[in-house]
């Protein structure tokens, strides 16, 4: 005997209906929690980008500009550029008998948003590269000066 939809309803008692409703409510709540977690991840990423932007504006750019002025006064070539909103690059060419080039990049680490990556590159006879990571809390003018000095030491 084939049962029709009208008879199926009779077989679902009130306890089963309540259980189904509870499961549906739980699924809906879990879906809402997933959306909330995704939203929190995006907000935290945006907070870190904003934080890097503030550090860039208040510490990195002013300090690098001052260093560039000092290097330019001594006859060395410098170039400062914002590669992306999360990356700043300063190129330096030290004028010696054989000009030596170097570059330093400050960027937000996408894997660890609370970390600042510093990439160095030197071109003397061959290219050399180095990378370091630091917490963003450590970024002050003195820190930037130390990193640029590390780059310049590699050139001389």
LINNORBEL-V477427 format. One line per field, one symbol per residue. burial: I if it has 16 or more other ideal C-beta (glycine too) atoms within 10 Angstrom, else O. Layout:
burial = ???
This chain:
burial = OOOOOOOOOOOOOOOOOOOOOOOOOOOOOOOOOOOOOOOOOOOOOOOIOOIIOOIIOOIIIOIIOOIIOOIOOOOIOIOOOOOOOIIIIIOIIIOOOOOIOIIIIIIIIOOOIOIIIIOIIIOOOOOOOOOOOOOIOOIOOOIIOOIIOOIIOIIO
